[in-house]
Amino acid sequence: MSQGPLSNIAKIIDARSKRISSYDRKGGNGDNIQIPQGETVTLAQMEGAGIVKHIWITISSKDEMHRRNLVLRAYWDGQEHPSIESPIGEFFGQGWGMKYNFISLPLAAAPAGGNALVCYFPMPFGKGAKFTIENQGTADVDAFYYYIDYEEHESIPDDMGRFHAWYHQELTGAESDMGDVENEWTVFGPFADNPSDQFNYLFCEPEGQGHFVGVNYYINSPGPIWYGEGDDMFLVDGEAWPGSAHGTGTEDYFNQSWCPDEHYCHPYFGTARAPGRLNDSPRFGWLGRTHVYRFHLEDPIRFKKSLRASIEHGHANCLILDLASVAYWYQTTPSKPFPPLPAVDERQPRPEIGTVDVHKWREAWRQGKGGGIQYGK
């Protein structure tokens, strides 16, 4: 029997459909809530057993960075620490506090211009659930509209994991056997070997039994060279490198090829944002902010005890990159607490590099070559 997204739509299920939303309790059209600066608001609290089926959110705030500054959290079965903890933008597939259209099967940012944040990941719970939003920003949220649609069940099967989502960010170093050298594409000498995941960028490191179902990956590249020579690596249940699933390159893991720099949105994978080339050369211009995504909806990475999911930042971790991600997985509970969320000031995106910066680099290179009108020597 088919196991596609519509395979169970005809099945009659003994459950009650319910919704918690921001509708105007007085019957008017003020169908939103406000979230004062510095406060945490509970969006929904459910009792008993059920499954969250759909979330929709849109926000109005004078804080231009509210998508990085609002923190979404969710708790299952009375666990004190959250199983979802992420800036709201990155959770829904919106990087750097920006707004842009994003299309995938489980998550989307819909028109107008990415203003509508949508989630279809099912989120089971057996003994209650809670969703909160914390405003860590610089202004009140004037209007926060939302739907949380869920089903009430008498009980849910024991084999249903609990949904988890973790935000991580890192300004990576240039880990190279040549020292502090960004030796991508063997520009400065032979490639190093990297028989380890020690210095990789970490997607997630859960403990328990479950399966990894995907990642939104946000790459801010401060240089024009291709950022994606790094391999993806999945070490299951404490195994040694190279692990159960070892990849061949960043674009390969994201189901693409040959250093792409264009929009492409498949239900399971794609590039939701690409900065575009600075010129027509196929070997120049991956400078700036790129958002890629990969969802393992047909091919989850399963683990019985633990998982370490990571990716190299450049071959052998040779590149300085400003990285952020949200990883998504299901697992048994209790789950281990996440590392502390970076403070709001630490989460602010670094400025975008533009044409003037590139011109300054060129002049510094020219002066380093002795000035004058010569090039390429």
N, C-alpha and C positions, 0 to 999 in steps of 0.2 A: 504494500500500500504506500502511496506517496506520502512523504514527510515534509512537503513544501509548506509555505506560509498559509495556504488555504486548506490544508489537508484535513483540519479538524473543524472547519467552520460549520459543517452540517451536524456535528455531534451535539446532542441535547445534554446539557450539564446541569446538575442540581446546585445552583448557585444564585446569589442575588446581586444584581448590578447596582452599584452605588457611585456617587460622585461627591467629592468635596471641592468646592470652588469659591471664588471671590465674589459671588453674586451679591447684589444689594439686598440685605436682609429686610429692608423696608419696602421692597418692591419697586424701587426707583431704578435709575440707570447709572448709579454710582457703583459699578460692578468691579470695584478694585479695593485693595487694602493699601495702607501706607506703611513703610518700614523706616522708622526714624534712624538717623545716623547713630551707630554704636549699639543698636539693639538687635536682639534675636527674636524672630517671630515664628511661632509654630503654624505651619500651613495646614497640616492634617495630622490627626491622631486617630488610629483605628484600633479596635479591640478584636480579640479572637483571631481566627484564621482567615486568610484571603490571599489575593494576588492583585497587585497593582498592574493595570493593563495599559495605561496611557497617561501621559503628562503633557500639558500645554501651558506655556508661560509667555507673557510679554510684559515689558517693563518700560516705564518712563521715569527718568531721573536726570537732574542737572549735573550729576557726577558723570563726566565723560568716560570714566573707567569703571563704571558700575559692574560691567560683566566680569572684570577681574576682582572687584572689591566685594561683591556679594558672594557669600559662601553657602553652597547647598550641602545639607547633611541629611542622611536618612539612617534610621535605627530599626532593627528587627528584633522581635521577641524579647524586648526588655533589656537588650544588651546596652551597657552604659556608654560604650564608645561607638562612634558611627561606623557603618558599613559603606556609606557614600560620604566622601568629603572632597569637595572640589569648588574652585571658582565656578560660578554658574555658566559663564560663557564657555570655558574649556570643556565642561561636562557635555554640553549640547553640541560641540563642534564649532566653536567660535573662538579664535585665538586673539591674544593681545588686546582684549577689550574691544575688538572690532565687530562689525556687522557685515555679513555677506551670506548669500544663499549657499546652503549646504544640503546635499541630498544623499541619504543612505537609507537602508531598510529600518534599522532600529532607532536612528537619530536623524534629526533634520533641523535646519534653520530656514524658515519659509518666508516668502514675501509678506510684507514689503521689505526687500533688502535684508533679509535675515532677521527681521524683528520678532518673528514667532519661533519660539523654541519648543521642540517636539521630541518626545521619547516614547518608544514602543517596546523597550525592554521589559519583559515580564518580571515582576518582583514579588516572589512569594513570601508569606510570613505565617507563622503558626500561632503566635501568642502576642499579636499586636504589632503596630508599626507607627513610626513618627517621622515627619518631614519638617525641617526647619530651614530658615534663611537668616543668616547673620549679615548685617550691613556694616562692613568694615571700611566704608568709603568716606568721601569728603562731603556728602550731602544726604539729606533725606531722600528716600525713594517716594516720589509723589504718587505713583500709581503702579501697582503690581497686580496683574491679572493672572489667574491660573485656574486650570482644571486638574484634578487628580482623580482619574476613573479607576475603580477597582471592583473586584468581586468578593463578596463574603461567602465563605465555605464553612461547612461543619468542621472539616479538617482538611489538611493538605497531605499528599503522600510523603512518606519519610525520605524518598529519594529526590526531593526537590531541594536544590541548593539555594542559598541566600545570595542575592545580587550584591556585588561590591564594585566600587569605583574609586580609584585613588589618583589624585593629582600629584605630579612630581615635576620639579624644574631643576635645572643645573646649568651653570656656565662651565662648560667642560674645559679641561686642560689639554695641552698637546703632549700626550704620553708617547715618547718616541725614544728609540735607542740611539738617536742622533742628538738627544737633549731636547731643548725647547724649540723644536723645529716642526713646522706644519708641512710635512713631506708628503702631500698628496700627489698622486700621479707620478711618483718618483722624480719630482722636480729637482730635489736636492740630493738624490742618490738612490740606491736600491731600496725597495720596500722592506720594512721590518716584518718578521713573523709575529703572530699573536696567538699562541696556543693557550689562551685563557680568556675568561670574561671579566677579569678582575677590575679593569678600568672602564668597562662598558657603561653606557647610559642605561639606568635601570628603569624598566617599565613597571614592574611590580615584583614582590617577593612574598606571596601568601604562604601560610601554613594551614594544613587541614587537607581535606579531600575535595576536589572540585574540578573545574575546567575553565580555562582562559578563553574569552570570547572576543577580544579585540582591543584596539587602541586608537585613539586620536593622538597624532604626533605633530608637534608644532616646532618648526626649525627656523630660527632666525640666524642666517648666515652672514657674518660680517665681512666675508670675502667673496670674490666672484667665482672661485673654483668650485667644481662639483662637490657637494657635501656628502654624497651618498654611497661611497665605496664600502661603508661599514656593514658587517654581517649581523643578522639577527641570530640570537642564541636562546634556546629554551632548555634549561637544566631541570630535570624532573626528579623529585624525591631524593634530592641530595646527591645525584650522580655527578661524576667528574666531567670536565670538558672533554669532548665537544658536545656531549648531551644528546638527548633524543631527537631534537630538531635543530639543525644548524643550517643557516642560510648562506647565500652567496653575494648579497649586497642589498642596500637599503631599498632601492626601487624594485628589486626582485621580490623582497618580502611584501611590498605593497602592491604586488601583481602588475608592475609596470616594467619598463626596460629602457636602457640606453639613455640615462640621465634626463628624464622628462622635465619639462618646464611649461606645462599647459594644464588647463582645467580638464578634469575627466571625473565624472561622478557615476560610478556603478553602485548598485544597492549594497555590495559587500566591500568595495574598496575604491580608492581614487585619490585625486588631488583636488581639494576644495578651494585652495588658494595657491596661486603661483605668482611670483613677482614679475616674471617676464624678463627677457634678455636685455642687456644694455646695448648690444649690437647684434648683428646677424651671424656672428661666429658660433658654430656649434660647441665651442670649447670655452665660452666666456659668458658669464652673466647669471649664475645662480645666487646672486646677491639678494639678501632680504628675507622676507617672511613667506614660508611655504607651509601649508597644512596638508598632510596626507593622512589617510585612515585605512584601516584593515579590520574587518570583522570576520571572526572565525565561526560563522553561523552554521556552516556545513562541515567544518573541520576543526572543532575545538581542540585545544591542547589540554589533555586530561592529566591529572596528577592525583596520587593517593595520599601523599604526606606533605609535599611542598612543591613550590615552583619558583625558579628564578628566571624571569623573562627580561632580556636586555638586548641592546644593539650597540655596535661600535659607532663612535663618532668620527667618521673617516676611517680609512683602512688602518688597523692596528691602533685606533684611537688617537690619530695624529692631528685632529682639527679642534680648534677652539670654536665652539658653537654655543649659541644661546638656545637651550632646548627646554621644552615643556611637553607634558603628555598627560592624558587620562587613560588608564588601563581599566578594563572591564572584565569581571569574572564572576563565576558562581562557586560557592564553597559551603562546606558544613560550618556550623557555628558551635561554640564561640570562636570567633576569629581574633587574631592578634591585633592590637591597636596599631593604627598607622603611625609613622613618624610625624612629629609636629608639622603642621601646615606652615610654610614660610610666612613670615609677617607680611602685612599688606604692603609696606614700603619695599620689601624685597621682591614682591610679585610684580612691581611696575615694570612694563616692558622697556627695554633699552630703545633709544631713538632709532628710527630707520635710517640707514645709510643711503645717501643719494648721490646725484651727479657731482655736486661740489666736493663731496668727500673723495670720490674717485679721482677728480682733477687734482686734489691736494696730494693724493698718493702718487699720482703720476709725476708731479713736480718734485716730490721728495725722492722718487726713484731717479729722475733726471739729474738732480743735484748730486745724488749719490754716485752717479756715473761721471761726475765732473762738469755737469752743465753743458751748455752748448746746444747744438742742433742735431747731434747724432742720436740715433736710436738703434736698439737691437744689438749693442756690443757689450 
